[in-house]
Amino acid sequence: MTVVNLKDISTRFGTHEVHRGLSLVVEKGERLALVGGSGCGKSVLLSEIALLRQPDAGDIQLFGLSFNH
């Protein structure tokens, strides 16, 4: 069972592109760790997965439910 399915997520802040065409699948029982430098978009991605922020483009699916932009 797919828990998180991100399809072509794109996020911008003005002219700064945070994510472009990001896709990710997390299956039940899997663990995911986001690592990277300061300002690379880890917190933005987590807030989009938590549905606290909407990406500029793309589709977020959680437990089979779609949250389209």
N, C-alpha and C positions, 0 to 999 in steps of 0.2 A: 504494500500500500504506500502510495506517495503522500508524504506529509506536507512538504513544501515543493512547489514547482514554479520557478521563475522563468518567464519566457521573454527574451529581448528587452530587458529592463534598461531604460535610459533615463538619466537624471542630470539636470543642469542647474547651476546657480549662476544666473547671468550668463557670462561667456565661459565660465568654468564648467567643463564637462566632468561629472563625477563618475557616472557609469554610462557605457555605450554598448548596447546589445548584449547585456549580461544575462546569461541563462544558467540555471542551477536546479538540480533535483536532489532532494533529501528523502530517502525512503525510511519507513518505519524501522526503528532499531538502530539507525545510523546516527553518528554524532558529527557535528560540523564545528570547525574552529576557523574563525576569520582572523587572519594575522596580516599585518602590514604597517607601514609607516604612518606617522601623523598626517591627517588630511587626505588619506587615500580612499575614504568612503565607507569604512567599516560600520560606523554608527548610523550613517544614512541608510545603508542597506538593512541593518537590523530594524530601524524604525519603519522602513517600508514593509518588511516581513511582518512586523507587529501591527500593520495597518494604521500606524500613527501618522504616516506621511505617504502621499501618493506619488509614484514616479511620473515623469513627464510622458513616458511611453512604455508600452509593454503590458504583460499580464502576470498577475500574481494568483496562484492557486494554492489554497490551504485545505488539506483533507478533501480534495476533490471539488471544493467550492471556488468559483472563479471571481476575482475582483479585478475586472478590466478597467483600464484607464479610459 
